[in-house]
């Protein structure tokens, strides 16, 4: 099996047709079909067959689908490690949910990277529902955030931090002087950060539990931006309790309800699939120093770690 053959098959699995796979790879359909033919011959398995509703994969085809993504990810990781080894550098790729990435990741990663001068850390923002896939394909080494309900069995999950989310309003908001009912909350304008998008995490859970209509939700590019608008009396928001503690004590914000509690965990591949840097990081996040850095920050120095922030809106 060659990488080109595996990439062709992976594209077919991901896109559902030879035609779309060819367009995605920038090659002809004949080239993709040739790669598939070689795989079928070598493995002695038809892999998939067309049906009226799409492609039907054989049990062997399904197994190859998971293995090919894993092998290609391992290849990319190996290329990266070899290139880094030449310059004496190590590399850790971290995926994080948006709420953790904005408020906790900078201090944590700065402190972790500062422990070793030969280590570079890259941070990307991802939906928790992507965590299993990007870990299995070795697109990242570790993922941080709420536990996805369908976490793959070959991915370990270690909870390390409980946190609180509070509902707040500006001091001039009409609800700041009362205990609002769920009905009144549903009638308000909600100014929210990107963690409100999707179905996984404490913020989406609260919105679903209160049955806040989507047309009442306005999504900002950051949670801090949403809080700043709320301080001007323009709506309500859900914020990390420790992140708005000072604003509440100064009465720039008013807490409307009791805090809701969530948990963040760190995820990585199990066994030999876990990179040494990922194993080291997993141990580190549970230490008191790491907790302090997440809650108070370690001060991000330009150049100490290179953030590669990919902010994606997801359903």
Secondary structure, 3 states (H helix, E strand, C coil): CCHHHHHHHHHHHHHCCHHHHHHHHCCCHHHHHHHHHHHHHHHCCCCEEEECCEEEECHHHHHHHHHHHHHHHHHHHHHHHHHHHHCCCEEEEEEECHHHHHHHHHHHHHHHHCCCCCEEEEEEECCHHHHHHHHHCCCCCEEEECCCCCCCCCEEEEEEEEEEEEEEEECCCHHHHCCCCHHHHHCCCEEECHHHCCCCCHHHHHHHHHCCCHHHEEECCCHHHHHHHHHCCCCEEEEECCCCHHHHHCCCEEECCCCEEEEEEEEEECHHHCCHHHHHHHHHCCCHHHHHHHHHCCCCCECCECCCCCCCCCC
